[in-house]
Amino acid sequence: MRDSTKIIRSGLTPATPGAPLHSGPVFAAPYHTPGDPAAAAYSYARSHNPTWTELEHAIAEMESGPGYNANALVFASGMAAATSVFGAVLRPGDAVVMPSNAYFAARVLVQEYFTKMGIELRSAPSAGNAQAELLQGARLLWLETPSNPTMEVCDIAALCEAAHRAGTLVAVDNTTATALGQRPLALGADFSVASDAKSMTGHSDILLGHVATRDRELLAKIDQWRTLTGGILGPMEAWLALRSIATLPLRLERSCENAQRIAEFLTTRKEVESVLYPGLTTHPGHAIAAKQMRYFGAVLSFTLHDRAAAERFLAHAKLITEATSFGGVVTTAERRARWGGDTVPEGFIRMSAGCEAIEDLIEDMAQALDTIR
């Protein structure tokens, strides 16, 4: 069965006459638990919930591949998911290797908290597999490809091979690509981590994240971290996510097609100094991306001359919503330097292609670019 069919049908209930096609959210804190608690499927809501279970099965099916079955655990946010990997794996004296251009909040988390607990942080750019030079004695290698927001690409399979030779575990932040667009576990990673508030659910209305792994022992460590720290997802959010995931194949295909067309259009405009999108053959990481990704993603970045040009473009674009985050059905963009933390020019714009008609988007972008000549 093809992936799109599996995903679309992943939330269906058994075909019982008179039963609804989709189950509703289960709202409960304690559950009936007589006798031995181990005999009950559910006991207390900080540990498990039937609606989580359905969502986790749907995500795990996406993360699985030929010859292996993945397991997934959901969290209250992508950062809660990322924190669970750092917290479950790293101990004082360990070293973690991260991209110097990784997602800003992940970098701050390690720099401001884990290093002060005795964790050594080593960093190098994503491009060129530069992190491979820092693996000796490291406990964890953290990858992000394509990176957010600079769209750098690294070779997951090659880095996993190098890391495992060094005795290092590998986690991949797969938020930009999604599990449908790229399977880190199939490429050798020990953990696939994502913020599913982005393209996975795609409606910009919920926060959640997940961690997937093939290893039962690693899964148990992540599960224990979630239970003890309480970074849990509400049942309503889990149900909304399960409902939204059914349209992922349709949304991702359309938004990635739009991103490709927009990137190609931007390369023709003299107002644009550079365009970063792994689907462009001119992108330095295109060959690697084409090898390991099934979709090039909904996110692209481009640079205008300066801050004033970027702000003028965003102010005059009628079909581009100025907002942070990405992966929704509506096209959004922002001047990333306004936040600080990322080493990008003042005129650098990160854009998330939505699902609107591409002709409308390109016409709108053209008129907005015309205003900054």
Residue, then its C-alpha position, 0 to 999 in steps of 0.5 A: m500500500r502506498d504512503s498516501t493511502k496509508i496516511i489518509r486511512s490511518g485514523l479510521t476505526p474498524a468497519t463495525p456497522g453503525a460505528p463512526l468512521h473516526s473515534g473522538p478524543v478521550f478526556a480522562a485523568p484517571y482510568h478504572t484500574p482494579g488490581d495490578p496496574a500493569a494489567a490495565a492498558y491505561s491508568y493515569a493520563r500523564s502516562h498514556n491516553p487512547t487518543w495519543t495512542e492512535l496518533e502515535h500509531a499513525i506517526a509511527e507508520m509514517e516513520s517506518g520503512p522497509g525492513y523495520n517498524a518505528n515507534a513514536l511518542v507525542f509531546a506538547s510541542g516540538m521543543a518538548a520532544a527535542t528536550s526529551v532526547f537531550g534529557a534522556v540521553l545526555r549525562p554530565g561529562d557527555a558531549v553533544v555535536m550540534p549544527s551551529n545553524a540549528y533551530f535557535a531554541a534548540r541551541v539556546l536550550v543546550q547552551e543555557y541549560f545543558t552545558k551548565m549541567g556539565i554537557e560539552l557542546r561542539s558545533a559546526p555548520s550543517a553544510g559539507n557534513a562538517q560535524a563529522e570532524l567533531l564526533q570523537g567521544a561524543r554521546l549524541l550527534w544532532l542533525e537538522t536538514p534542511s536547516n531552518p532558516t538557511m536551508e543547509v543540507c547534510d548527508i544523513a546516511a553518511l553522518c550516521e555511519a560516521a557517528h555509529r563508528a564513533g559510538t555516537l547516537v544520532a538524532v535528526d530534527n526532521t521538522t522541515a521535511t516531515a516524516l512523509g518527505q524524509r525518513p531519518l530512521a531509514l537513513g540510519a538515525d537513532f531518533s527522528v524528532a519533529s515539531d508537528a505544529k508545522s507541515m505535519t498538521g498544517h493548519s497553524d492551530i495546534l502545538l505538538g511534537h514527536v520522537a520516533t525510534r526503532d530501538r525499544e530501549l531508547l523508546a523506554k527512556i524517552d517514554q520515562w522522560r515524558t512521564l516524569t516531566g509531564g510534557i504531554l499533549g492534551p487529548m483534544e490536540a491529539w485528536l485535531a492532529l490525527r484529523s489533520i494528518a489525513t490531508l498531509p499527502l495532499r497539502l505537502e505535495r501542493s505546498c512543495e510544488n508551490a515552493q519550487r515554483i516560487a524559488e524558480f520565479l525568485t531567481t529571475r528577479k533582479e531585486v533578489e540577491s540569493v534564493l535558498y531552496p534544496g529543490l533548485t539545482t543550483h543549491p549546494g546541497h541539491a544532489i544530497a537532498a534529491k537522494q534522501m528527500r521525497y519532497f524538498g519541503a514547503v520552506l524557502s529563503f531569499t535575500l533582498h538588498d536590505r531591511a527596508a527592501a524586505e519590509r517593503f516587500l512584506a508590506h505590499a504582498k497581499l497574499i503573504t501573511e507576515a508571521t513566524s513558524f511555517g508549514g501551514v496551508v496559508t503562505t507566510a513569510e517573515r524577515r528573520a533578522r528581526w528575532g536575532g539569533d540567526t546569522v542572516p542578512e537584514g534583508f533575509i526572508r524565510m517563506s513558507a509556501g501554502c496551498e493557494a493557486i501558484e499563479d496568484l502567489i507569483e503575481d502577488m510577489a511580482q507586484a510586491l517586488d516591483t515596489i522596491r525597484 
